[in-house]
Amino acid sequence: MLQTVSPIENVRKKGYAEMVSERRVMQILECHLNLLNVILVGGYLPDRVINLILQYLNNSISKSNMYNLLQPRLDIILFEIIFPLMHFSDNDQKLWEEDPHEYVRKGYDIIEDLYSTRIAAMDNVSELVRKRGKENLQNHVGHLRAKGAWVAGQYAHIDFSDPNSFRKALHSVVTGMCDPDLHVRVEFVFALRLFVEACKYLNKIQPILPQLLDEFFKLMNEVENEDLVFTLEIIVDKFGEEMAPYALGLCQNLAAAFWKCINMAEEGDDPGALAAVGCLRAISTILESDWAIDLFPKILVPLDNYISRSTAHFLTYKYTNYQQSLWNMISSVIGDKNLEDGVIEPTPKVIQVVFQHCKGQVDHWAELYIRITIERLRRYKKPYLKCLLVQVIADTLYYNAPLILNILQKLGIAT
């Protein structure tokens, strides 16, 4: 028959528990710590006794008054008692070699865990980490800050119940990129990559984008690292058109990093070669971004200068076929039916520059440029772009009238 406990009895038990908690638990904890001193001086304690002592310490960690007594001795308890208990001992090695079946049984036996000093020691460390963990991103020891950065990255993909937790963690990671130690800054960059990948709403990162890029540029001047470039590539890919104002600076820094990596690769440094490839890949990502075409009209002046002032280099440079590259660019832009007139306008002007300054040296390109110009001319009715396209035909006739007339007859334009 079940007996019920009266409310008065409950009050008595609660009062007794509070009295013991206030007056006796500290003395009991002190006794347990004194017992552990036996191990420190090389004495003997049965495994079951050690197990129970560690269990008591485990329960003390979450209670502030008991932890205050425990904390000054934690270094000794951890490094001279608990960690040695967790080590693979000579007895473990002997059992491993002589009786593997028993070794396996002990490793998975629940009853064995009740007596195991190793399990109790592991539980103690686990409880310390869970209940008394310390924030390491601001730790005065550099390698602990680096480990803290790594741990922060592992939490990036967690769905926090409080969105502010993600924002605070991200802010800590960005702040860590200004750390005085290079090793730590690099670890924070890797953590940042995980946060950028996990970020569903870019407005959390967008306000700090200029700060991020500044820190990236500083790091790229200090260290050549493929993962560093890969992180930058992910940021460029993720932010898309928001990166347009920074495109020039990005490409300049990536180009500088590329040449540094190439110099390292020539000295036989394989990581340098990998980082160089990463730089090219990041530049490619920038150039292929959706917003890159918006900057296309700005390309006319530098191309005009280059072709008109360095014509021989443009025509004869043996390591890069600039003529082919120019054709690839112009044909892709002028042949795109979805682009607006304002974006396309520089292309006929660039074609004019080629035929004006390369007289007698680009005959093999004439038909290709004439063909694509005629095709675009047939599709468009807006006067300004049509005038530019007609001017291309006029310039090609000035370049070589007999050749161009033959091409126009071949295309059915002239008779």
DARA-V272115 format. One record per backbone hydrogen bond with DSSP energy under -1.0 kcal/mol. NH is the residue of the N-H (numbers start at 1). CO is the residue of the C=O. If there is no record, write none. Layout:
((NH:CO) (NH:CO))
This chain:
((10:6) (11:7) (12:8) (13:9) (14:10) (15:11) (16:12) (17:13) (18:14) (19:15) (20:16) (21:17) (22:18) (23:19) (24:20) (25:20) (28:24) (29:25) (30:26) (31:27) (32:28) (33:29) (34:30) (35:31) (36:32) (38:35) (39:36) (40:36) (41:37) (42:39) (43:38) (50:46) (51:47) (52:48) (53:49) (54:50) (55:51) (56:52) (57:53) (58:54) (59:55) (60:56) (61:57) (63:60) (67:63) (68:64) (70:66) (71:67) (73:70) (74:71) (77:73) (78:74) (79:75) (80:76) (82:77) (83:78) (85:81) (86:82) (93:89) (94:90) (95:91) (96:92) (97:93) (98:94) (99:95) (103:99) (104:100) (105:101) (106:102) (107:103) (108:104) (113:109) (114:111) (115:112) (116:112) (120:116) (121:117) (122:118) (123:119) (124:120) (125:121) (126:122) (127:123) (128:124) (129:125) (130:126) (131:127) (132:128) (139:136) (145:141) (146:142) (147:143) (148:144) (149:145) (150:146) (151:147) (152:148) (153:149) (154:150) (156:153) (158:155) (160:158) (165:162) (167:163) (168:164) (169:165) (170:166) (171:167) (172:168) (173:169) (174:170) (175:171) (176:172) (177:174) (178:175) (179:176) (185:181) (186:182) (187:183) (188:184) (189:185) (190:186) (191:187) (192:188) (193:189) (194:190) (195:191) (196:192) (197:193) (198:194) (199:195) (204:201) (205:202) (206:202) (208:205) (209:206) (212:208) (213:209) (214:210) (215:211) (216:212) (217:213) (218:214) (219:215) (220:216) (221:217) (222:219) (223:219) (229:225) (230:226) (231:227) (232:228) (233:229) (234:230) (235:231) (236:232) (237:233) (238:234) (239:235) (240:236) (242:239) (243:240) (244:241) (246:243) (247:244) (250:246) (251:247) (252:248) (253:249) (254:250) (255:251) (256:252) (257:253) (258:254) (259:255) (260:256) (261:257) (262:258) (263:259) (264:260) (265:261) (266:262) (268:265) (269:264) (273:269) (274:270) (275:271) (276:272) (277:273) (278:274) (279:275) (280:276) (281:277) (282:278) (283:279) (284:280) (285:281) (286:282) (287:283) (288:284) (289:286) (292:289) (294:291) (295:292) (296:293) (298:295) (299:296) (303:299) (304:300) (305:301) (306:302) (307:303) (308:304) (309:305) (310:306) (314:310) (315:311) (316:312) (317:313) (322:320) (325:321) (326:322) (327:323) (328:324) (329:325) (330:326) (331:327) (332:328) (333:329) (334:330) (335:331) (336:333) (344:340) (345:341) (347:344) (350:346) (351:347) (352:348) (353:349) (354:350) (355:351) (356:352) (357:353) (358:354) (361:358) (365:362) (366:363) (369:365) (370:366) (371:367) (372:368) (373:369) (374:370) (375:371) (376:372) (377:373) (378:374) (380:376) (386:382) (387:383) (388:384) (389:385) (390:386) (391:387) (392:388) (393:389) (394:390) (395:391) (396:392) (397:393) (398:394) (399:395) (400:396) (404:400) (405:401) (406:402) (407:403) (408:404) (409:405) (410:406) (411:407) (412:409) (413:408) (414:408))
